[in-house]
Amino acid sequence: MFDPTGLQVNLVRREDALAARVEDAGLTSSQPPQQTIYDGWLLRYSPGKAKRARSVNAVGAGRLPLDEKIAHVDAFYSSHGLPSLYRITPFTEPPALDRALQDAGYAAFDESRVMTAELSPAVHPSDPRRPLRQLGASEFAGIAGELRGSGAATVAAERQRIAGIALPSHFLVADDGDRAVACGSIVIDGGFAGIFNMVTAEQLRGRGYASAIVSELLRLAAQAGARLAYLQVDAANAAARRVYARFGFADRYAYWYRMQQRDGRAAE
């Protein structure tokens, strides 16, 4: 748990128009079939791994009283066997939602950072020591799930979500001998390119696989005309953040989740 009021002001600025566009691109990049709109809020309820695909994204203020909306959301997620989970960003509507959830007993956790980097057509040559394969979405989802240690039901949900991406995408895997040991993907939305699903086998981290994948993903994005790359990373994942910083990524804004404390670890 953490206190979002302690975040630096530059990480929670509602006035950052470019960051708001990045947030839109992130939501558009992957749209699970399990989603609906309720009074301006996007309710996603995929049973997969990604919390952003099974949480409330409060993109519009709506017109209904806030307590009524929160009660509806609780009942909605309960009916789908999921905890009532809110993703809070600097652009959450209404702005008072985070405080209202806190007062209602929803604890803040999983602080994340959205990092961005400018791209140019002449970026990041491929690393011949780390040959990569491009896969289709379905096969990629299976490998990502295996590297995460996900169960069959979670992998099936992630496969459905990833295979449904409607924007130009690339899915890369790095091999060590005859086994896949790392993976990552990129989704291109006009001038914006989002990096997702970066996973490396735990025993092989720190050996350059993630860097090779990021480098190639950025090359593909720049080649397609993207000029700004972005990614979402756990604020506490110092190792990953160091890798991304080497490619010019820097923190743009923060987001976090809120959930009733009674739900415990149900959102992991």
Helices and strands as residue ranges (DSSP letters): G 4-6, G 9-11, H 17-29, E 35-38, E 41-44, G 51-53, E 56-57, H 66-79, E 85-88, H 97-103, E 106-118, E 132-134, H 137-148, H 152-163, E 169-176, E 179-189, E 192-200, G 202-204, H 209-223, E 228-234, H 238-246, E 250-260, G 261-263
